[in-house]
Amino acid sequence: MKRFILIIFFLFFLSCQQKSAIDSRSFSEGEKVEGFSLSHREESENWKISGKTAAISPDRKKTSVTNPKFTIGTEKRKVLTLQTAPDGVAEFTIDEGTNRISSLTATKKVVIVQRDEKGKIVFKSTSEKVVYDGKERIIILTGNPIVEQGKNKFRGEIIRYFVDDGKIVITGNVQGTVFPEEGEE
């Protein structure tokens, strides 16, 4: 019965209702939903989170997903995909007013890939931890972060990626290799 109530809660959550009529005592902490998937679409942004299992915190503010895959698309047709190692975990919160991801923290061999309209990889990063700030639309990479853009490769202690304009800021022990673009001398 508790599993059924938890599934109903997730269905309400999926329909982006502001409040759920389900009492938080209806399910126990640590109860999990297998084959989790949650998405939101609007004109300026869409996102999807899926994973092997998901569990919601007792206060209903955070959801924890194992083996997560997070995809976010913007009005500028940028699509970023974040994925962890099979035993990786992501915790996220959703802003109830906008139904957008307000924060997401992923750990364990996190890979982020951005492709252009033709499917070519424009940006790729690897790190042990990623924090996404949905309000500022910044991705912060820590834990041996490495960013690749074409043949160029950069590393540092902290790498910040500004989603909307594609800007990268690297701090702490910065190292990089830059190749001239084809056609440049």
Secondary structure, DSSP 8 states (H G I E B T S, - for coil): -HHHHHHHHHHHHHTT-SS--S-GGGS-TT--EEEEEEEEE-SSEEEEEEEEEEEE-TTSS-EEEES-EEEEEETT--EEEEE--TT-EEEEEE-TTT-SEEEEEEEEEEEEEEE-TTS-EEEEEEEEEEEEETTTTEEEEESS-EEEETTEEEE-SEEEEETTTTEEEEESS-EEE----TT--
